[in-house]
Amino acid sequence: MALATSRLAIVTGANKGIGYAIVKALCERFDGDVYLTARDVGRGEAAVGRLNELGLKPKFHQLDVTDTDSVAAFAAFVAHSYAGIDVLVNNAAIAFKVAATEPFGEQAEETLRVNYFALRTVCDALFPLLVPGARVVNLSGYSGRLSLIPGEELRRTLSSPMLTIDQLDALIRQFVEKAKGGDHKQSGWPSSAYGVSKVGVSALTCILQRQFDLDSRTDIVINSVHPGYVATDMASHKGP
């Protein structure tokens, strides 16, 4: 099978909200194929249909970032179809509502499973396919700023230029276990699973850029971004 010569952009969790808007903007501005990916095929194809009505031509591929088989299948598809990835936007994430009734430990486990560990899985699968000059964006957020971590030692560790991915993984797992035990505050963690997940994403991004700086592929840049308070389902449409 001949590889497509067009450039490639991928957005995860893109059937609605910020991900959908990023796909729309990329279709308008990016010279290449734009893949809208989503866990649910029906919702993903419906989103592509809405963009088609606007005269835009994104492509669709199923991708459940929490399913290692789905991630592996998507990576194999990209490897067999394209010369590489030019743009990757890791947008897929969840957030429990303020009024959620699930125990905090349960919220912490599920939030970090999706927002941090699944993003790690996607990076591990797709980063070998990045081309020189590629750009990666991890959606973080203002609620994930380091200053919201109460523990001074924790803040120092999370912002250390010596922090490794293994150490960060261990810290994230520690938070989940402490949240389940109800003593996360005593260990310097906040009572926001979403906030911790995004602090983790931003810390991970710093580590990954240090790795890319040593990569034989030149000029690969990764950033974590705060998109603003946006009117999405996740924000209960309260954002301006």
Disulfide bonds with the S-S distance in Angstrom:
none
